[in-house]
Amino acid sequence: MKDAIDDWLRSQSSRTVLLMQAGALADDDSLAELRATIYQAREKYF
């Protein structure tokens, strides 16, 4: 299975893969809350 995934990743351009992933969470209702949680956690370190 890993070899098949590696082959698929090599066959795709990085631009194509990025564009496919870019919209993956667009319809996720929890994205805003997740983003807020991440930013709050980052504030503790900076």
Summary of the structure (lengths in Angstrom):
residues: 46
radius of gyration: 15.8
end to end distance: 40.6
largest distance: 40.8
contacts: 69
relative contact order: 0.08
helix: 70%
strand: 0%
